[in-house]
Amino acid sequence: MDFQLPEELRMFKATLRKFVDSELIPIERQTITAEGEEVKPEFLGKLQLRAKDLGIWMMEVPEEHGGAGLSLFQRTVVTEELSRTIALPARGEGITGPSVRHILYTLTGELKERYLLPVLRGEKKVAFAQTEPDAGSDPGGMRTTAVRDGDHYVINGTKRFITGAHKASFMQLMAATDRSKGSRGGISCFLVDMDTPGVKLGTSYQTMMGDRPWEIVLDNVRVPVAQRIGEEGGGFKLAQKWLGAGRIKHGARALGVAERMLEMSTSYAKQRSTFGRPLADRQATQWKLADMYINLQAARLLVYKAAARLDNGEDAREDCYVCKYFADEMAFKAADECMQIHGGIALTTDLPIEKFWRQQRSYRITEGASEVMKMVIARHVLNTYG
């Protein structure tokens, strides 16, 4: 087994690193809006042009739809490098163009014309609405219901923490069509226009990460049956196709964060002296750096393995759970240790450490809490071993 990146991909990775180091890190406290975690207009156009020059524009979009068509493994490398800076949003759209979840690529005919193509052209934005007040990591507990009424569904419920809802033209909505079946056949996916009667934006939450997700209230919202994606009850099964890729993206971002934290920690430890000696001479600091390095190397192997297996069409669900759990926990620990090594200056906004720390802390909860990842991994272990 070859653990080295192919030469072309190594060169690509080096180019991206140079871009981040020379063009993004120097402006990383200037590019993001104070609220909403979005790139400021005065930077967005220029950075999008650079993304096109670098070959990462619409990197997730297949070539047949006009995108770069990068493999998941290639996108993992891109995400890893871009995540070394806080110049770009940790959530939502950055500089690489629209991000389209796999489900939309299954659309055909009128739905494709109304929803997928306008998103790819930048004419519409889409939000993904699954999380609820009582159903976060457990979609089986979903209380938003879609009841069949002739050639429509009537949808009622509340979604919470929906990123980009205020700018979305429509949403991919998950709703229970049979609550007794939970996520195994009881959840369906719908395309719901945000201007549909009964759809209302509720509370906007300012989070510690810097983004501002929304609550969406649905009150007797009538949606045509034709706007259901796939079979009734098959929504969660459809979602599995992109959930794995999403967890690998978590892992890839964590690699970039941990790499930057290790770089900053090592540099500072060599420069900073206490009681007449550099921090780098202290065993307490050396062990922190060693642990950061070891865990980063282990996480990179886990993330790369999961991405490669999905690209090969293999069932890599357990690998995806493992890489999200391990990498997110690893990167938060790296940010925490980097903060400890830097001391008081790390608590200020003069350095990016505190923002990396806040963002990485959130990833241990969002899009699959660490405890849920371990629960699923344990279920796999009990079914496989012993």
N, C-alpha and C positions, 0 to 999 in steps of 0.2 A: 504494500500500500504506500502510495506517494503522498506525503504530508506537505509537500511544497506546492505553492500556487503555480499554475502554468506561467511561462515567461511573459506572455502578452498581458495576463491579468496582473502580474507583479508590476509591470511597467505602468499599467492603468492605475493601480493602487498608489504608486509613487507619484504619479501626476496629480491625483486627487489630494494626496497629502501636501504636496507643494502648494496647491490652490488654497487649501485650508490654512496652512501656516502663513502664507504670504498675503492672502487677500481677505480671509474671513476673520482669523483671530485678531488682527490689528483693529478691526472695527466691531468686535463682537458685543460691546456694550452700547452700540449706537443703532443697530439694525432693527431691533424688535420694539413694537409698540408697547406702551406702558400697560395697556389692558388688551386682553384678547390673544396675546402671544402670536402676533402676525408680523411679517416683514413689512417695514415701512415702505410706502410707495416710492420714495426717492432712491431706495436700494433695490427694490424688487425687479424692475425691468432690466437693470444692468446685470444682476446676478442670474436672472433667467437666461439672458444671452450667453453668459459664461457657462451655464449648465448645458446649453445647446452646443457650444464649442467643445465642451468636455465629453459629449456623447451620453449625458445622463438625463437629457430632457425626455419626459414621458417614458422613463426607464421601465416602468411596470406595465406599459401598454404594449400588447403584441404588435409585431410589424404589420400585420394585415390591417390594423386599425391606425396605422401611421405613427406608432411609437418606436422606441429603441429596441424593444423586445429582449431586454436583458434577462438572462436566466435568474432564478432565485439566488443561486450562488454568487453570481456577479452583483446582484442588487445588495446582497449581504455585505460584500466588500465595500460597495459605495456607501451604504449606510454606516458602516463601521468608521470610515474616514470622515464623513460629514458630521458625525456625532462627536467629534473631538472638540467642537466649538459650540458656544451658546449663541452664535450669530444667527442660527437658523432655529425655527420653532421645533420644539420637541414633539409636538402634536400638530395635527392638521397639515395643510399644504405648506411646503417650503418653497424651494426654487426649482424643483424638477417637474413642475406641471401637475395636472390633475392625477389624483390617486383613485383608481377605480377598483372596487372590490370585485373579486372573481365572479360573484353572482350576476353582475350586470352583463358580463360577456356571454351569458347563456340566452340573452334576449334576442328575439328575432322579429321580423316584420315591423308592425307599427310601434311596438314597445321599444325596439331598438332605435327607431327613428326619433321617438319622443324623449327617450331617456339617455341611452348610452351615447349616441353620437353628439348631442349637444354638450354633454359633459366633456367629451374628448376635444371638442372645439372650443371649450372654455366659455360656453354660453350659459351653462347651468352648473350649479353646485349641488352635491348630494350629501346628506347626513345619514348616518347609520344609527337607528333607534332600536336598541335592545334593552339596555339597563333600565331598571325600575327601582323605586324606593324599597321594595321588598324582594327584588330579584336582581342581584348583581352578578356574582360569579356562578350563581345557580339559575340558569335560564328555565329549568323545570318548574321553578316557583313563580313563573310569569303570571301576572294577573290581568294584563291587558288582553281583552278577548275580541275575537272576530267571529261574529255569528252570521251564518249564511241566511240571506233573505232574498230569494229569487236569484236574479243575476247580479246581486251585490252582496257585500259583506258589511255589517254594521260593527264598527270598531269603537270600543270604549276602554279608557285606561290612561295611565300617566307614565311617561318615560322621563328619566332623569339622567343628568350628566351627559347630554348629547352634544358633542363637539360640532361647532359650525352650524347649529340649527338656525341661527338668526340670518345666515347668508344662504341657506339651502333653498333651492327651487323645489326639491322633493326629497323624500326620505325612503330608505329601505327599512321598512318597519317589520319587526318580528312581533307576532301576536299569537295567542293560544286559540286554536280552533277546536281543541279538545283537551281541556285541562287535566282530565283523568289520565292522559297518556304522557304528560310531562314533556320532556325534550325528545323522547323516543316516539315520535309520530304525532305529537300533539301541537307542534308549533309550525306556523306557516309564515311565509315572507311575502310582503306586499310592497308595491310602489305607491306611495301616497304623496300627492302634490301638497305643498305646504299651504296653498290658498284654498284647499278643500274646506267647505263649511264644516265647522266643528273642531278644526285644528287650531290650537292656540298656543303661543309661546308663554310659558309661565315664568318661574324664577330663573334668574341668571346668577350662577355661582362664581364668585371670584375665588380662585383656588391658590394655594401656596405655590403651585407650579408656575403660575403666571397666566394660565389660560382661563377662559370663561365659558364653561359648558352651560347648557340650558335644560330646562324642564319643558316637556311638550305634553300638553293636555289634549286628549281626544274624547270628544263628547258626541256620541252618535254619528260618527264619521262614516259616510257611505262611500265604499270603494268598489268599483266594478270587479267582478270575478276575473275578468281578463287581465287585471293588474296584479293578480297573484302570480308569483314566480314559482314554477314547478308545481308539483302535486300538493294537494291539501295535506298538511301534516309533515311535509318534507322539507320545511324551511331550515331546521337545524342541521339536517343531513347535508343540504346545500352549503350551509355555512362552514361545515368542516373543511371544505376545500380551501378556504382562505384563512381559517382560524390558525392552522398550522403555520402558514406563511407569516401571519401576524406575530406569532410567538417567536419565530426566528428573527423577525425584525426587532423585537424586544431585545433578543440576545445580541444582535449585531450592534444595536445602539449602545448596549452595555459595554461591549468591547471598546468602542470608541471613547466612552466616558472613562473607563478604567485606564486606558492607555494615556489619556491626557492627565489623569490624576497621578499616574506613576511618573510621567515626565516632569510634572510640576513639583512633586514631592522630592524626587531625586535632585533636581536642580537646586531647590531651596535648601535641602539638607547639606549640600556642599557649600552653600554660601553663608548660611546662618550659623553663627558661633554662640555658644553659651558656656559660661564659666571657662572661657579660654580655649574651647575646642569646638570644631564644627559638629553639627548634629549628625553628620554622616559617620563620625567616629563612634557614636553611641550605639551600643548593642540594641537598645530599645528601638531606635530608629531603623537600624539595619534589618531587624526582624520584621518590622512593618513593611519595609520595601521588599524584602524577600517574599513575604506572604502575598503582597499585591502582585508581584511578578508571577509567582507560582499559580495563583488562582486565575490570573488573566490567561496564561498559557493553557490551562485546563479548560476554561470557558471557551476559548477560541476553537479548540478541537471539537467540543460539543456542538457549537453553533455551526461550524463548517460541515460537520458530519450530517447534522439534521438537514441543512440546506441541500447538500449533495444527494441525500436519499430522496428528498421530495422531488428534486429535478429528475431523478431516475425513475420516478413513478412508483416508488416504494411506499408502503404503509409505515410512516415515521412518526405516528402520533406520540408515542412515548418519548422519542428523542426530542420532539418539540416541547413537551411538558418539562423534560429535564433541562433543556437549554434555557428556557425562559426562567425557570426557578433558579437555577444555579447562577446564570449570568446576571439577572437582576439583583440577586442578593450579593453577588461578588462586587458589582459596580457600586452599590450603595456602601458597602464596607470600604471600598477603595476611596470613595469620596469622603467618608467619615475619617479615615486614617489620614488622608491628605489634609483635611481640616485640622486634625490634631497636630500634625507635624508643623503646619504653618502658624498655629496658635491664633492670637487675637486678630491678625490681619485677615485671616480666612473668614471671619465673621462679617467682614465689610463687603460692600459691592465693588470695591476696587479690584477684586479678583473674582473669577468666575466660579470659584469653589462652592460658595454657598448656594448658587443657583443649580449647579450640578447635583449638590446634596439634596436640595428640595425636590428636584425633578426625579432623581433616582429613588428617593424615598416613596414617591407616589407610584412608581412602577411596580413596587412590591404589593400594591393593592389593586391597581387598575388593570382591566383586561385579563383578569385571572389572578386572584390573590395567591400569594406564595403558599398559604395553607391549603388552598384548593388544588394547586399543582401537586403538592406532596400527597394529598389524599388520592388523587388519580394515579400517581406513580405507585403508591402503596397498593392500590387495587391491582395494578399490573403485576407487581411483585408477588402478591398473594395468589394470583392466578397462574403465575409462571413458574415459581420456585416452590420447593418443599413438597 
